[in-house]
Amino acid sequence: MLLFLNVLFPVIMGAILPLFRMKSRTLRSVYVMLVTCITSVLAFYNVFSSPSDTAFVFLHLTEKAVCMLQLDDMGRLFTGLIAFLWPMAVLYSLEYMEHEGGENSFFAWYTMTYGITLGIAMSGDLITLYVFYELLTLATLPLVMHRLINGRAAAGLKYLYYSLLGAALAFAGIMLVFFYGDSTSFTYGGVLTGLADEQKPLLRFGYLLAFLGMGVKAAVFPLHDWLPSVSVAPTPVTALLHAVAVVKAGAIAVIRVTFYAFGPALIAGTWAQALPFCLAAFTVVFGSAMAVKEKHFKRRLAYSTVSNLSYIVMGALLLTPEGLDGALNHLIFHALMKITLFCACGAIMTQTDREYVSELHGLGHAMPVTFVTLTVAAVSLVGIPPFIGFISKWKLAQAGVMAGDFYSIVAPAALVLSAILTAIYLFIPVAYAWFPAKDIPESKPAGSLDPTWKMKLPLIIWCAAILVLSVYSSPLQSFISEIARGAM
């Protein structure tokens, strides 16, 4: 019951926010922060106390198809990540949205999205995951299209069209699990047992459909184009879209259908593994190459997300415990690094109106807090030891080598190429900021341009988390390794 309350509480409180017609920004800020913090406290309570074998069924669709919440250890990992990042993202957005307007509507949808994302994390079966997965599209669409300015209407429609395509493909795959599986409940190793040989080709095709459907939100090529487009949304939206809510939900969904529904035994060593793996490996390099080419800083980070999401997907598609271990490490670590990068980018845009990489000359000295946090996150994402980006990429590279066959060549090669490109697209803006060109008159802005504490504190906390986990992440890595081996 507490799981259901955890999901329902922010959805209801967000839905009724516009009814209050709050004209006081302070009152609305207190309301939103209070709801968010209560939700996070309840989420952490569930993470540490909810029994893994206890399910709460809140909707009976048919005798076999039910919607239920059940917090296994994969769910605990994702729930903990969401509960940690969301309150700071809300605090950041309180200042940021003063520049945007339409705050009542924005925070209503932002709060509801929190509950729906928790629903994905706490889903106990494939049907429930699919329901919340599609609700997430509906909740985030108004956030992407906020106030219908700066091309957001077109970006929102593109996001909607891609999501509808993904919904149709995923539904077809899920229905095959429903008809041929022992159940739709998440079971490590999958639920398709005792299949006849003639049934396996159909179910492998069903896995491909499910992979592509869930892969839309994971931005796997060629279904990635919506993600750079939605970078026109307010930064608090893109930060959570790229770090937690949508894209990580896509990655988690791919892992769920691969390891907990269809199962590695069905697809290992077949075209149903090779084709999605090749798409993911290509996306790793393609996204990084597009980021190098992109001049707009926020869109550059969006293409970076396209690449890094497929690190996670590629690791999972190795279909080994080591691959899943690396994938889950990168899922957590990338969220921290990318939300820091996006929110630092948003601070730059609101404080200076500068959006392009070529306009960042000298801003490091004018915005020291913003650019120190951005630099730490950038160095980590490149994969410089001992930062967390190196930890997860090293695990993925090891898993690739251990996988054998052509996977032991393709996976490490994609990781190395992407690392080189990542260094180019991130170190150039960092170098511009700290070492400006002398012949650019505006390269040394006068005075401090850092935002107020509401935007700086989240950046500092996320940066501190990156540094702490870079030197001490053993308990977290042990927990993830046990999940990857199905031991928990």
C-alpha positions as CSV (number, residue, x, y, z in Angstrom):
1,M,0.0,0.0,0.0
2,L,2.9,2.4,0.8
3,L,4.2,1.8,-2.7
4,F,0.9,2.9,-4.2
5,L,0.7,5.9,-1.9
6,N,4.3,6.9,-3.0
7,V,3.2,7.0,-6.6
8,L,-0.3,8.5,-6.1
9,F,0.6,11.3,-3.7
10,P,2.7,13.5,-6.1
11,V,0.3,12.8,-8.9
12,I,-2.7,14.0,-6.9
13,M,-0.9,16.9,-5.4
14,G,0.4,18.0,-8.7
15,A,-3.0,17.7,-10.4
16,I,-4.7,19.9,-7.8
17,L,-2.0,22.6,-7.8
18,P,-3.6,24.7,-10.5
19,L,-6.9,24.7,-8.6
20,F,-5.3,26.8,-5.9
21,R,-4.4,29.6,-8.3
22,M,-1.4,30.6,-6.2
23,K,-0.2,34.1,-7.0
24,S,2.4,34.0,-4.4
25,R,5.6,32.5,-5.8
26,T,6.9,31.8,-2.3
27,L,3.8,29.9,-1.3
28,R,3.9,27.8,-4.5
29,S,7.6,27.1,-4.0
30,V,6.9,25.9,-0.4
31,Y,4.1,23.7,-1.6
32,V,6.1,22.1,-4.4
33,M,9.2,21.5,-2.3
34,L,7.1,20.1,0.5
35,V,5.3,17.6,-1.8
36,T,8.6,16.6,-3.4
37,C,10.5,16.1,-0.2
38,I,7.7,14.1,1.4
39,T,7.6,11.9,-1.8
40,S,11.4,11.4,-1.6
41,V,11.3,10.5,2.1
42,L,8.6,8.0,1.5
43,A,10.5,6.6,-1.5
44,F,13.7,6.1,0.6
45,Y,11.6,4.5,3.3
46,N,10.3,2.0,0.7
47,V,13.7,1.4,-0.7
48,F,15.1,0.3,2.6
49,S,12.0,-1.4,4.2
50,S,9.6,-2.7,1.5
51,P,9.8,-6.5,1.2
52,S,10.9,-7.7,-2.2
53,D,8.3,-10.5,-2.2
54,T,5.3,-8.3,-1.4
55,A,3.2,-7.0,-4.3
56,F,0.3,-4.5,-4.2
57,V,-2.3,-5.1,-7.0
58,F,-4.2,-1.9,-7.7
59,L,-5.9,-2.9,-10.9
60,H,-7.3,-6.2,-12.3
61,L,-7.5,-6.0,-16.1
62,T,-8.1,-9.7,-16.7
63,E,-7.5,-12.8,-14.6
64,K,-3.9,-13.0,-15.9
65,A,-3.2,-9.3,-16.5
66,V,-3.0,-7.1,-13.4
67,C,-1.3,-3.9,-12.6
68,M,0.9,-4.2,-9.5
69,L,3.7,-2.5,-7.7
70,Q,6.5,-4.6,-6.3
71,L,9.9,-3.2,-5.4
72,D,12.6,-5.7,-6.3
73,D,16.3,-4.7,-6.1
74,M,16.4,-3.3,-9.7
75,G,13.5,-1.1,-8.7
76,R,15.2,-0.1,-5.5
77,L,18.2,1.1,-7.5
78,F,16.1,3.2,-9.8
79,T,13.9,4.5,-7.1
80,G,16.8,5.6,-5.0
81,L,18.3,7.5,-7.9
82,I,15.0,9.3,-8.6
83,A,14.5,10.2,-5.0
84,F,18.0,11.7,-4.7
85,L,17.9,13.8,-7.8
86,W,14.4,15.1,-7.9
87,P,14.3,17.4,-4.9
88,M,17.4,19.2,-6.0
89,A,16.1,19.5,-9.6
90,V,12.9,21.1,-8.2
91,L,14.9,23.5,-6.1
92,Y,16.9,24.5,-9.2
93,S,13.7,24.9,-11.2
94,L,12.2,27.4,-8.7
95,E,14.7,30.0,-9.7
96,Y,15.0,29.0,-13.4
97,M,11.3,29.1,-14.0
98,E,11.1,32.8,-12.9
99,H,12.6,33.5,-16.3
100,E,10.1,31.3,-18.1
101,G,6.6,32.1,-16.6
102,G,3.6,29.7,-16.6
103,E,4.9,28.3,-13.3
104,N,1.6,26.9,-12.0
105,S,1.1,24.7,-15.0
106,F,4.8,23.8,-15.1
107,F,5.1,22.7,-11.5
108,A,1.8,20.8,-11.7
109,W,3.1,18.6,-14.5
110,Y,6.6,18.4,-13.0
111,T,5.2,17.1,-9.7
112,M,2.9,14.6,-11.5
113,T,5.9,13.3,-13.5
114,Y,7.7,12.5,-10.3
115,G,5.0,10.1,-9.3
116,I,4.7,8.5,-12.7
117,T,8.5,8.0,-12.9
118,L,8.3,6.3,-9.5
119,G,5.6,4.1,-10.9
120,I,8.0,2.9,-13.6
121,A,10.6,2.2,-11.0
122,M,8.2,0.3,-8.7
123,S,6.4,-1.7,-11.4
124,G,6.2,-5.4,-10.6
125,D,5.3,-6.7,-14.0
126,L,5.4,-5.9,-17.7
127,I,1.8,-4.6,-18.0
128,T,2.3,-2.1,-15.2
129,L,5.6,-0.9,-16.6
130,Y,3.9,-0.3,-20.0
131,V,1.0,1.6,-18.4
132,F,3.3,4.0,-16.5
133,Y,5.6,4.2,-19.5
134,E,2.9,5.6,-21.6
135,L,1.6,7.9,-18.9
136,L,5.1,9.3,-18.7
137,T,4.7,10.5,-22.3
138,L,1.4,12.2,-21.5
139,A,2.8,13.9,-18.4
140,T,6.1,15.1,-20.0
141,L,4.5,16.4,-23.2
142,P,3.1,19.6,-21.7
143,L,6.5,20.2,-20.1
144,V,8.3,19.9,-23.4
145,M,5.7,22.2,-25.0
146,H,5.6,24.7,-22.1
147,R,4.1,28.0,-23.3
148,L,4.4,26.9,-27.0
149,I,7.4,29.2,-27.6
150,N,10.8,28.7,-29.2
151,G,9.8,25.8,-31.4
152,R,8.5,23.8,-28.5
153,A,5.2,22.9,-30.2
154,A,7.0,21.3,-33.1
155,A,9.4,19.5,-30.7
156,G,6.5,18.3,-28.6
157,L,4.7,16.8,-31.6
158,K,7.9,15.1,-32.8
159,Y,8.3,13.6,-29.3
160,L,4.6,12.5,-29.3
161,Y,4.8,10.8,-32.7
162,Y,8.0,8.9,-31.8
163,S,6.5,7.9,-28.5
164,L,3.3,6.6,-30.2
165,L,5.3,4.6,-32.6
166,G,7.3,3.1,-29.6
167,A,4.1,2.4,-27.8
168,A,2.7,0.4,-30.7
169,L,5.9,-1.6,-31.2
170,A,6.3,-2.3,-27.4
171,F,2.6,-3.3,-27.1
172,A,3.0,-6.0,-29.8
173,G,6.1,-7.5,-28.1
174,I,4.4,-7.4,-24.6
175,M,1.4,-9.2,-25.9
176,L,3.5,-12.1,-27.1
177,V,5.0,-12.4,-23.6
178,F,1.4,-12.3,-22.2
179,F,0.2,-15.1,-24.4
180,Y,3.3,-17.4,-24.3
181,G,4.9,-16.5,-21.0
182,D,4.3,-18.1,-17.6
183,S,3.3,-14.7,-16.3
184,T,4.0,-11.0,-16.9
185,S,5.7,-10.6,-13.5
186,F,9.4,-9.7,-13.6
187,T,11.5,-12.7,-13.2
188,Y,15.3,-12.7,-13.6
189,G,16.1,-14.9,-16.6
190,G,12.7,-14.3,-18.2
191,V,9.2,-15.9,-18.1
192,L,9.3,-17.8,-21.4
193,T,10.0,-21.4,-20.4
194,G,9.2,-24.6,-22.1
195,L,8.9,-23.1,-25.6
196,A,8.7,-25.3,-28.6
197,D,11.4,-24.7,-31.3
198,E,8.8,-23.4,-33.8
199,Q,7.6,-20.7,-31.3
200,K,11.1,-19.2,-30.8
201,P,11.5,-17.3,-34.1
202,L,8.2,-15.5,-33.4
203,L,9.1,-14.6,-29.9
204,R,12.6,-13.4,-31.0
205,F,10.8,-11.1,-33.5
206,G,8.6,-10.0,-30.6
207,Y,11.7,-9.1,-28.6
208,L,12.9,-7.0,-31.4
209,L,9.6,-5.1,-31.5
210,A,9.7,-4.6,-27.7
211,F,13.3,-3.5,-27.9
212,L,12.6,-0.9,-30.6
213,G,9.4,0.2,-28.8
214,M,11.2,0.8,-25.5
215,G,14.3,2.0,-27.4
216,V,12.4,5.1,-28.5
217,K,12.7,6.6,-25.1
218,A,16.3,5.2,-24.8
219,A,17.0,7.2,-28.1
220,V,18.5,4.2,-30.0
221,F,19.3,5.0,-33.6
222,P,17.2,5.4,-35.8
223,L,14.6,6.4,-33.2
224,H,16.7,9.1,-31.5
225,D,15.8,12.3,-33.4
226,W,13.2,13.4,-30.9
227,L,15.8,13.8,-28.1
228,P,17.9,16.6,-29.5
229,S,14.7,18.4,-30.7
230,V,13.2,18.5,-27.1
231,S,16.3,20.4,-25.9
232,V,14.2,23.6,-26.6
233,A,12.2,22.8,-23.5
234,P,13.1,24.6,-20.2
235,T,16.3,23.3,-18.8
236,P,14.7,21.7,-15.7
237,V,12.7,19.5,-18.1
238,T,15.6,18.6,-20.3
239,A,17.8,17.9,-17.3
240,L,15.4,15.3,-15.9
241,L,14.4,14.0,-19.4
242,H,18.1,13.4,-20.2
243,A,19.2,12.2,-16.7
244,V,16.3,10.3,-15.1
245,A,12.6,10.5,-16.1
246,V,12.3,9.6,-19.7
247,V,15.6,8.3,-21.1
248,K,16.5,6.3,-18.1
249,A,13.0,4.9,-18.0
250,G,13.7,3.8,-21.6
251,A,17.0,2.1,-20.6
252,I,15.4,0.4,-17.6
253,A,12.5,-0.8,-19.8
254,V,15.0,-2.3,-22.3
255,I,16.8,-4.1,-19.4
256,R,13.4,-5.3,-18.0
257,V,12.2,-6.8,-21.3
258,T,15.7,-8.3,-22.0
259,F,16.5,-9.9,-18.6
260,Y,13.2,-10.1,-16.8
261,A,10.6,-10.9,-19.6
262,F,12.0,-12.5,-22.8
263,G,15.2,-13.7,-21.1
264,P,18.8,-14.0,-22.3
265,A,18.4,-17.7,-23.1
266,L,15.9,-17.0,-25.9
267,I,17.9,-14.4,-27.7
268,A,21.6,-15.1,-26.9
269,G,23.7,-16.0,-30.0
270,T,20.9,-15.2,-32.4
271,W,20.1,-12.3,-34.7
272,A,17.7,-11.0,-32.0
273,Q,20.8,-10.2,-29.9
274,A,23.1,-9.1,-32.8
275,L,20.8,-6.6,-34.5
276,P,19.9,-4.6,-31.4
277,F,23.5,-4.8,-30.2
278,C,24.8,-3.3,-33.5
279,L,22.2,-0.6,-33.4
280,A,23.3,0.3,-29.8
281,A,27.0,0.2,-30.7
282,F,26.4,2.4,-33.7
283,T,24.4,4.9,-31.6
284,V,27.3,5.1,-29.1
285,V,29.6,6.5,-31.8
286,F,27.0,8.3,-33.9
287,G,25.7,10.3,-30.9
288,S,29.2,11.4,-30.0
289,A,30.1,12.3,-33.5
290,M,26.9,14.5,-33.8
291,A,27.8,16.1,-30.5
292,V,31.2,17.2,-31.9
293,K,29.5,18.7,-34.9
294,E,26.8,20.5,-32.9
295,K,27.5,24.2,-32.1
296,H,24.6,24.8,-29.7
297,F,25.8,23.8,-26.3
298,K,22.5,22.4,-25.0
299,R,21.9,20.4,-28.2
300,R,25.5,19.2,-27.9
301,L,24.7,17.7,-24.5
302,A,21.5,16.2,-26.0
303,Y,23.5,14.3,-28.6
304,S,25.9,13.3,-25.8
305,T,22.8,11.7,-24.0
306,V,21.9,9.8,-27.2
307,S,25.4,8.3,-27.1
308,N,25.6,7.5,-23.4
309,L,22.1,5.9,-23.2
310,S,23.4,3.3,-25.7
311,Y,26.3,2.6,-23.5
312,I,23.7,1.2,-21.1
313,V,21.8,-0.6,-23.8
314,M,24.9,-2.0,-25.4
315,G,26.1,-3.4,-22.0
316,A,22.8,-5.0,-21.3
317,L,22.7,-6.6,-24.8
318,L,25.9,-8.4,-24.1
319,L,23.5,-10.7,-22.1
320,T,26.0,-11.4,-19.4
321,P,26.0,-10.5,-15.7
322,E,29.2,-8.4,-16.4
323,G,27.5,-6.5,-19.1
324,L,24.4,-5.8,-17.0
325,D,26.7,-4.8,-14.1
326,G,28.5,-2.2,-16.3
327,A,25.1,-1.0,-17.8
328,L,23.6,-0.4,-14.3
329,N,26.7,1.4,-13.1
330,H,26.6,3.7,-16.1
331,L,22.9,4.3,-15.6
332,I,23.5,5.7,-12.2
333,F,26.7,7.5,-12.8
334,H,25.5,9.1,-16.1
335,A,22.5,10.4,-14.4
336,L,24.6,12.4,-11.9
337,M,27.0,13.6,-14.6
338,K,24.4,14.6,-17.1
339,I,22.0,16.4,-14.8
340,T,25.0,18.5,-13.6
341,L,26.0,19.3,-17.1
342,F,22.5,20.3,-18.2
343,C,21.8,22.4,-15.2
344,A,25.1,24.2,-15.5
345,C,24.2,24.9,-19.1
346,G,20.8,26.2,-18.0
347,A,22.5,28.5,-15.5
348,I,24.8,29.9,-18.3
349,M,21.8,30.5,-20.5
350,T,19.7,32.3,-17.9
351,Q,22.5,34.4,-16.6
352,T,24.3,35.4,-19.8
353,D,21.9,34.6,-22.7
354,R,24.7,32.7,-24.3
355,E,23.8,29.4,-25.9
356,Y,26.6,28.5,-28.3
357,V,29.9,26.9,-27.5
358,S,31.8,29.7,-29.2
359,E,30.2,32.2,-26.8
360,L,31.6,30.6,-23.6
361,H,35.0,32.4,-23.7
362,G,36.0,33.6,-20.3
363,L,32.8,32.6,-18.5
364,G,34.7,30.3,-16.2
365,H,36.1,33.3,-14.3
366,A,32.7,35.1,-14.2
367,M,30.8,32.0,-13.1
368,P,33.2,30.0,-11.0
369,V,30.7,27.8,-9.2
370,T,28.8,26.9,-12.4
371,F,31.9,26.1,-14.4
372,V,33.8,24.2,-11.6
373,T,30.8,21.8,-11.4
374,L,30.5,21.7,-15.1
375,T,34.2,20.9,-15.5
376,V,34.1,18.1,-12.9
377,A,31.1,16.5,-14.6
378,A,32.8,16.9,-18.0
379,V,36.1,15.3,-16.9
380,S,34.1,12.4,-15.3
381,L,31.9,11.8,-18.4
382,V,35.0,11.7,-20.6
383,G,36.2,8.8,-18.5
384,I,39.3,10.2,-16.8
385,P,40.4,8.0,-13.9
386,P,39.4,7.8,-11.1
387,F,36.1,9.5,-11.8
388,I,32.8,7.6,-11.9
389,G,32.7,7.9,-15.7
390,F,35.8,5.8,-15.9
391,I,34.5,3.2,-13.5
392,S,31.4,2.4,-15.5
393,K,33.1,2.6,-18.9
394,W,35.9,0.3,-17.7
395,K,33.3,-2.2,-16.5
396,L,31.6,-2.1,-19.9
397,A,34.8,-2.5,-21.8
398,Q,35.8,-5.5,-19.6
399,A,32.4,-7.1,-20.2
400,G,32.7,-6.6,-23.9
401,V,36.1,-8.3,-24.0
402,M,34.8,-11.2,-21.9
403,A,31.7,-11.7,-24.2
404,G,33.8,-13.2,-27.0
405,D,33.0,-13.4,-30.7
406,F,32.6,-10.1,-32.5
407,Y,31.2,-8.5,-29.4
408,S,34.7,-8.5,-27.9
409,I,35.8,-6.3,-30.8
410,V,32.8,-4.1,-31.4
411,A,32.0,-3.1,-27.8
412,P,35.5,-1.9,-26.8
413,A,36.0,-0.2,-30.2
414,A,32.8,1.8,-29.8
415,L,33.7,2.8,-26.3
416,V,37.2,4.0,-27.3
417,L,35.9,6.0,-30.3
418,S,33.2,7.5,-28.2
419,A,35.6,8.4,-25.4
420,I,37.8,10.3,-27.9
421,L,34.9,12.2,-29.3
422,T,33.5,12.9,-25.9
423,A,36.8,14.5,-24.9
424,I,36.6,16.7,-28.0
425,Y,33.0,17.9,-27.5
426,L,33.3,18.5,-23.8
427,F,36.9,19.8,-23.3
428,I,36.5,22.4,-26.0
429,P,33.8,24.4,-24.2
430,V,35.6,23.9,-20.9
431,A,38.8,25.2,-22.4
432,Y,37.0,28.2,-23.9
433,A,35.5,29.0,-20.4
434,W,38.8,28.9,-18.5
435,F,41.3,29.9,-21.2
436,P,39.6,32.6,-23.3
437,A,41.0,33.8,-26.6
438,K,42.7,37.2,-26.0
439,D,41.3,38.7,-29.2
440,I,37.7,38.4,-28.1
441,P,36.6,41.6,-26.3
442,E,33.7,40.1,-24.4
443,S,35.7,37.1,-23.2
444,K,36.1,38.6,-19.7
445,P,32.6,39.7,-18.4
446,A,32.7,42.1,-15.5
447,G,31.4,40.9,-12.1
448,S,30.1,37.6,-10.9
449,L,27.4,36.0,-13.1
450,D,26.8,32.9,-11.0
451,P,23.1,32.3,-10.2
452,T,21.6,32.5,-6.7
453,W,21.8,29.6,-4.2
454,K,18.7,27.9,-5.5
455,M,20.5,27.0,-8.7
456,K,24.0,26.7,-7.2
457,L,23.2,24.4,-4.3
458,P,21.9,21.5,-6.5
459,L,25.0,21.9,-8.8
460,I,27.3,21.7,-5.7
461,I,25.5,18.7,-4.2
462,W,25.5,16.7,-7.5
463,C,29.2,17.6,-8.1
464,A,30.0,16.5,-4.5
465,A,28.2,13.2,-5.2
466,I,30.3,12.7,-8.3
467,L,33.5,13.2,-6.3
468,V,32.5,11.1,-3.4
469,L,31.4,8.1,-5.6
470,S,34.7,8.5,-7.6
471,V,36.7,7.7,-4.5
472,Y,34.2,5.5,-2.6
473,S,31.5,3.6,-4.4
474,S,32.2,0.0,-3.2
475,P,28.9,-0.6,-1.4
476,L,26.9,0.7,-4.4
477,Q,29.0,-1.4,-6.9
478,S,28.6,-4.5,-4.7
479,F,24.8,-3.9,-4.7
480,I,24.7,-3.5,-8.4
481,S,26.9,-6.6,-9.0
482,E,24.5,-8.7,-6.9
483,I,21.5,-7.4,-9.0
484,A,23.3,-8.2,-12.2
485,R,23.9,-11.8,-11.1
486,G,20.4,-12.3,-10.0
487,A,21.5,-13.0,-6.5
488,M,19.1,-10.6,-4.8
